Amino acid sequence: MKIGLYFGSFNPVHAGHLIIASHILNETDIEKVWLVVSPQNPFKQENGLLNEYHRLHLVQLATEQDNRIKASDIEFGLPKPSYTINTLTYLAEKFPDHEFSIIMGSDSFQNLHKWKNAELIIRDYEIYVYPRPGFPADNTINARMKMIDAPLLQLSATHIRKCIADGKSIRYMVPDIVLEEIEKGGYYKK
């Protein structure tokens, strides 16, 4: 089975993440998308990061109605910070029958050469790249990159967290069930 791995903090998961996952499933040969919740991204500060189990739960709620998309906690049992190459190596060993590809925004693709063992990722994995405003996806690293014509959304988890902290509505930015859980848990309040 061909599986697209969409790595992220998902702090919180939002409509943009889900639209991109659905678009990739509809428009490519990827059969399933796993939203891989990263407990600790080596490029991001931990402050302002909701507990990883809460973030995982929100992703599970957001995807429970779509069996093509799965919330993955695979990195929870791996050393922190989470390095993509370690996760890919582990998954290849654990699921030898699956073919894994990576899904990322053009902003992350621009920095891929800085990642741990980037040359192995570039050599061994197909990378599906969706556009992010202001970040051209120039493939100067000769990756097996496929540019995806996904809808361009000016929606970010940072903006959603700011709206919550400011007491503004995030309705339609996140699935209703995620909104209910965020409100019930009092997440991202000042």
BALOBA-1460 file (C-alpha; in Angstrom, 3 decimals):
// residues 190
<rec num="1" residu="m" x="0.000" y="0.000" z="0.000"/>
<rec num="2" residu="k" x="1.219" y="3.481" z="-0.821"/>
<rec num="3" residu="i" x="1.056" y="5.716" z="2.234"/>
<rec num="4" residu="g" x="1.678" y="9.443" z="2.396"/>
<rec num="5" residu="l" x="3.221" y="10.589" z="5.659"/>
<rec num="6" residu="y" x="2.145" y="14.093" z="6.586"/>
<rec num="7" residu="f" x="4.344" y="15.121" z="9.530"/>
<rec num="8" residu="g" x="3.470" y="17.991" z="11.805"/>
<rec num="9" residu="s" x="2.905" y="19.414" z="15.237"/>
<rec num="10" residu="f" x="-0.805" y="19.776" z="14.400"/>
<rec num="11" residu="n" x="-1.061" y="22.445" z="17.097"/>
<rec num="12" residu="p" x="-4.039" y="22.258" z="16.438"/>
<rec num="13" residu="v" x="-5.068" y="20.222" z="13.404"/>
<rec num="14" residu="h" x="-7.170" y="22.430" z="11.117"/>
<rec num="15" residu="a" x="-9.194" y="22.447" z="7.913"/>
<rec num="16" residu="g" x="-6.093" y="23.235" z="5.824"/>
<rec num="17" residu="h" x="-4.350" y="20.017" z="6.932"/>
<rec num="18" residu="l" x="-7.435" y="17.952" z="6.154"/>
<rec num="19" residu="i" x="-8.084" y="19.593" z="2.772"/>
<rec num="20" residu="i" x="-4.479" y="18.920" z="1.709"/>
<rec num="21" residu="a" x="-4.682" y="15.275" z="2.849"/>
<rec num="22" residu="s" x="-7.967" y="14.778" z="1.015"/>
<rec num="23" residu="h" x="-6.661" y="16.507" z="-2.123"/>
<rec num="24" residu="i" x="-3.595" y="14.240" z="-2.213"/>
<rec num="25" residu="l" x="-5.785" y="11.159" z="-1.814"/>
<rec num="26" residu="n" x="-8.069" y="12.345" z="-4.617"/>
<rec num="27" residu="e" x="-5.393" y="13.507" z="-7.062"/>
<rec num="28" residu="t" x="-2.433" y="11.115" z="-6.644"/>
<rec num="29" residu="d" x="-1.775" y="7.390" z="-6.358"/>
<rec num="30" residu="i" x="-1.394" y="7.630" z="-2.558"/>
<rec num="31" residu="e" x="-3.941" y="5.292" z="-0.970"/>
<rec num="32" residu="k" x="-3.817" y="6.454" z="2.677"/>
<rec num="33" residu="v" x="-2.482" y="9.498" z="4.486"/>
<rec num="34" residu="w" x="-1.088" y="9.189" z="7.991"/>
<rec num="35" residu="l" x="-1.012" y="12.440" z="9.947"/>
<rec num="36" residu="v" x="2.139" y="11.855" z="11.991"/>
<rec num="37" residu="v" x="1.891" y="13.909" z="15.176"/>
<rec num="38" residu="s" x="5.401" y="15.005" z="16.148"/>
<rec num="39" residu="p" x="5.838" y="15.235" z="19.930"/>
<rec num="40" residu="q" x="8.827" y="17.552" z="19.508"/>
<rec num="41" residu="n" x="9.942" y="19.038" z="16.214"/>
<rec num="42" residu="p" x="13.672" y="19.871" z="16.322"/>
<rec num="43" residu="f" x="12.984" y="23.151" z="14.480"/>
<rec num="44" residu="k" x="10.198" y="24.410" z="16.770"/>
<rec num="45" residu="q" x="10.144" y="25.720" z="20.316"/>
<rec num="46" residu="e" x="8.126" y="23.646" z="22.762"/>
<rec num="47" residu="n" x="6.508" y="26.614" z="24.512"/>
<rec num="48" residu="g" x="2.981" y="27.150" z="23.234"/>
<rec num="49" residu="l" x="2.838" y="23.500" z="22.171"/>
<rec num="50" residu="l" x="-0.200" y="21.683" z="23.506"/>
<rec num="51" residu="n" x="0.589" y="18.324" z="25.136"/>
<rec num="52" residu="e" x="1.241" y="15.720" z="22.420"/>
<rec num="53" residu="y" x="-1.540" y="13.416" z="23.639"/>
<rec num="54" residu="h" x="-4.080" y="16.251" z="23.429"/>
<rec num="55" residu="r" x="-2.856" y="17.108" z="19.908"/>
<rec num="56" residu="l" x="-3.061" y="13.432" z="18.893"/>
<rec num="57" residu="h" x="-6.588" y="13.210" z="20.297"/>
<rec num="58" residu="l" x="-7.645" y="16.267" z="18.263"/>
<rec num="59" residu="v" x="-6.219" y="14.660" z="15.085"/>
<rec num="60" residu="q" x="-8.037" y="11.403" z="15.911"/>
<rec num="61" residu="l" x="-11.306" y="13.305" z="16.329"/>
<rec num="62" residu="a" x="-10.742" y="15.222" z="13.086"/>
<rec num="63" residu="t" x="-10.092" y="12.065" z="11.046"/>
<rec num="64" residu="e" x="-12.393" y="9.484" z="12.639"/>
<rec num="65" residu="q" x="-15.010" y="9.792" z="9.878"/>
<rec num="66" residu="d" x="-12.532" y="9.215" z="7.013"/>
<rec num="67" residu="n" x="-10.875" y="5.796" z="6.860"/>
<rec num="68" residu="r" x="-8.409" y="7.062" z="4.250"/>
<rec num="69" residu="i" x="-6.755" y="9.357" z="6.821"/>
<rec num="70" residu="k" x="-5.214" y="8.081" z="10.050"/>
<rec num="71" residu="a" x="-3.778" y="9.805" z="13.100"/>
<rec num="72" residu="s" x="-0.350" y="8.334" z="13.854"/>
<rec num="73" residu="d" x="1.482" y="8.383" z="17.185"/>
<rec num="74" residu="i" x="4.487" y="6.500" z="15.748"/>
<rec num="75" residu="e" x="6.938" y="9.182" z="16.923"/>
<rec num="76" residu="f" x="5.728" y="9.024" z="20.538"/>
<rec num="77" residu="g" x="7.837" y="5.907" z="21.121"/>
<rec num="78" residu="l" x="10.925" y="7.177" z="19.299"/>
<rec num="79" residu="p" x="13.717" y="9.363" z="20.743"/>
<rec num="80" residu="k" x="13.021" y="13.091" z="20.989"/>
<rec num="81" residu="p" x="13.359" y="15.396" z="19.201"/>
<rec num="82" residu="s" x="11.634" y="13.675" z="16.291"/>
<rec num="83" residu="y" x="13.880" y="13.343" z="13.250"/>
<rec num="84" residu="t" x="12.060" y="12.343" z="10.083"/>
<rec num="85" residu="i" x="14.820" y="9.961" z="8.962"/>
<rec num="86" residu="n" x="14.505" y="7.985" z="12.220"/>
<rec num="87" residu="t" x="10.745" y="7.690" z="11.775"/>
<rec num="88" residu="l" x="11.104" y="6.641" z="8.124"/>
<rec num="89" residu="t" x="13.687" y="3.992" z="9.017"/>
<rec num="90" residu="y" x="11.473" y="2.625" z="11.790"/>
<rec num="91" residu="l" x="8.385" y="2.534" z="9.546"/>
<rec num="92" residu="a" x="10.256" y="0.798" z="6.719"/>
<rec num="93" residu="e" x="11.312" y="-1.943" z="9.145"/>
<rec num="94" residu="k" x="7.909" y="-2.263" z="10.835"/>
<rec num="95" residu="f" x="5.830" y="-2.163" z="7.631"/>
<rec num="96" residu="p" x="7.972" y="-3.672" z="4.843"/>
<rec num="97" residu="d" x="4.914" y="-4.167" z="2.592"/>
<rec num="98" residu="h" x="4.085" y="-0.449" z="2.520"/>
<rec num="99" residu="e" x="5.637" y="2.176" z="0.286"/>
<rec num="100" residu="f" x="6.012" y="5.478" z="2.134"/>
<rec num="101" residu="s" x="6.103" y="8.958" z="0.641"/>
<rec num="102" residu="i" x="6.364" y="12.308" z="2.387"/>
<rec num="103" residu="i" x="3.880" y="15.180" z="2.186"/>
<rec num="104" residu="m" x="5.120" y="18.678" z="3.023"/>
<rec num="105" residu="g" x="4.568" y="22.326" z="2.297"/>
<rec num="106" residu="s" x="6.900" y="24.289" z="0.051"/>
<rec num="107" residu="d" x="8.126" y="26.136" z="3.176"/>
<rec num="108" residu="s" x="9.423" y="22.867" z="4.671"/>
<rec num="109" residu="f" x="10.743" y="21.715" z="1.299"/>
<rec num="110" residu="q" x="12.944" y="24.834" z="1.128"/>
<rec num="111" residu="n" x="14.634" y="23.699" z="4.358"/>
<rec num="112" residu="l" x="14.825" y="19.973" z="3.623"/>
<rec num="113" residu="h" x="18.565" y="20.141" z="2.906"/>
<rec num="114" residu="k" x="19.083" y="21.178" z="6.580"/>
<rec num="115" residu="w" x="17.341" y="18.082" z="7.981"/>
<rec num="116" residu="k" x="19.229" y="15.230" z="9.625"/>
<rec num="117" residu="n" x="20.380" y="12.788" z="6.905"/>
<rec num="118" residu="a" x="18.572" y="14.833" z="4.260"/>
<rec num="119" residu="e" x="20.492" y="13.088" z="1.482"/>
<rec num="120" residu="l" x="18.910" y="9.734" z="2.459"/>
<rec num="121" residu="i" x="15.409" y="11.217" z="2.502"/>
<rec num="122" residu="i" x="16.014" y="12.858" z="-0.876"/>
<rec num="123" residu="r" x="17.445" y="9.656" z="-2.353"/>
<rec num="124" residu="d" x="14.950" y="7.143" z="-0.970"/>
<rec num="125" residu="y" x="11.554" y="8.875" z="-0.777"/>
<rec num="126" residu="e" x="9.076" y="10.504" z="-3.087"/>
<rec num="127" residu="i" x="8.078" y="13.912" z="-1.745"/>
<rec num="128" residu="y" x="4.698" y="15.473" z="-2.466"/>
<rec num="129" residu="v" x="4.899" y="19.241" z="-2.046"/>
<rec num="130" residu="y" x="1.936" y="21.586" z="-1.723"/>
<rec num="131" residu="p" x="2.296" y="25.359" z="-2.171"/>
<rec num="132" residu="r" x="2.639" y="27.726" z="0.771"/>
<rec num="133" residu="p" x="2.370" y="31.471" z="0.105"/>
<rec num="134" residu="g" x="5.776" y="33.121" z="-0.308"/>
<rec num="135" residu="f" x="7.724" y="29.855" z="-0.516"/>
<rec num="136" residu="p" x="8.576" y="28.733" z="-4.038"/>
<rec num="137" residu="a" x="9.369" y="25.021" z="-4.320"/>
<rec num="138" residu="d" x="12.599" y="25.160" z="-6.273"/>
<rec num="139" residu="n" x="13.937" y="21.621" z="-6.545"/>
<rec num="140" residu="t" x="17.637" y="22.523" z="-6.421"/>
<rec num="141" residu="i" x="18.335" y="19.357" z="-4.377"/>
<rec num="142" residu="n" x="17.114" y="16.966" z="-7.110"/>
<rec num="143" residu="a" x="14.532" y="15.315" z="-4.883"/>
<rec num="144" residu="r" x="11.888" y="13.000" z="-6.327"/>
<rec num="145" residu="m" x="9.469" y="15.857" z="-5.835"/>
<rec num="146" residu="k" x="5.911" y="16.028" z="-7.114"/>
<rec num="147" residu="m" x="4.322" y="19.452" z="-6.892"/>
<rec num="148" residu="i" x="0.669" y="19.139" z="-5.907"/>
<rec num="149" residu="d" x="-1.837" y="21.679" z="-7.161"/>
<rec num="150" residu="a" x="-3.586" y="21.772" z="-3.785"/>
<rec num="151" residu="p" x="-5.847" y="24.670" z="-2.802"/>
<rec num="152" residu="l" x="-3.824" y="27.568" z="-1.435"/>
<rec num="153" residu="l" x="-5.118" y="28.424" z="2.032"/>
<rec num="154" residu="q" x="-3.957" y="31.281" z="4.221"/>
<rec num="155" residu="l" x="-4.720" y="29.277" z="7.340"/>
<rec num="156" residu="s" x="-2.207" y="28.441" z="10.033"/>
<rec num="157" residu="a" x="-2.249" y="26.867" z="13.475"/>
<rec num="158" residu="t" x="-0.453" y="30.005" z="14.751"/>
<rec num="159" residu="h" x="-3.363" y="32.176" z="13.571"/>
<rec num="160" residu="i" x="-5.897" y="29.771" z="15.126"/>
<rec num="161" residu="r" x="-4.087" y="29.828" z="18.478"/>
<rec num="162" residu="k" x="-4.011" y="33.641" z="18.391"/>
<rec num="163" residu="c" x="-7.741" y="33.778" z="17.650"/>
<rec num="164" residu="i" x="-8.452" y="31.520" z="20.636"/>
<rec num="165" residu="a" x="-6.192" y="33.568" z="22.926"/>
<rec num="166" residu="d" x="-7.965" y="36.744" z="21.753"/>
<rec num="167" residu="g" x="-11.415" y="35.236" z="22.337"/>
<rec num="168" residu="k" x="-12.288" y="35.133" z="18.615"/>
<rec num="169" residu="s" x="-14.174" y="32.375" z="16.825"/>
<rec num="170" residu="i" x="-12.313" y="29.595" z="15.036"/>
<rec num="171" residu="r" x="-15.487" y="28.031" z="13.640"/>
<rec num="172" residu="y" x="-14.916" y="26.645" z="10.108"/>
<rec num="173" residu="m" x="-11.147" y="26.778" z="10.611"/>
<rec num="174" residu="v" x="-11.219" y="23.456" z="12.458"/>
<rec num="175" residu="p" x="-13.756" y="20.603" z="12.308"/>
<rec num="176" residu="d" x="-16.690" y="21.158" z="14.688"/>
<rec num="177" residu="i" x="-15.690" y="18.180" z="16.843"/>
<rec num="178" residu="v" x="-12.169" y="19.645" z="17.237"/>
<rec num="179" residu="l" x="-13.640" y="23.045" z="18.129"/>
<rec num="180" residu="e" x="-15.818" y="21.422" z="20.815"/>
<rec num="181" residu="e" x="-12.822" y="19.578" z="22.306"/>
<rec num="182" residu="i" x="-10.640" y="22.717" z="22.291"/>
<rec num="183" residu="e" x="-13.382" y="24.655" z="24.085"/>
<rec num="184" residu="k" x="-14.082" y="21.830" z="26.549"/>
<rec num="185" residu="g" x="-10.370" y="21.507" z="27.386"/>
<rec num="186" residu="g" x="-9.756" y="25.250" z="27.526"/>
<rec num="187" residu="y" x="-6.831" y="24.786" z="25.123"/>
<rec num="188" residu="y" x="-4.745" y="27.730" z="23.850"/>
<rec num="189" residu="k" x="-6.316" y="30.313" z="26.164"/>
<rec num="190" residu="k" x="-3.975" y="33.022" z="27.456"/>
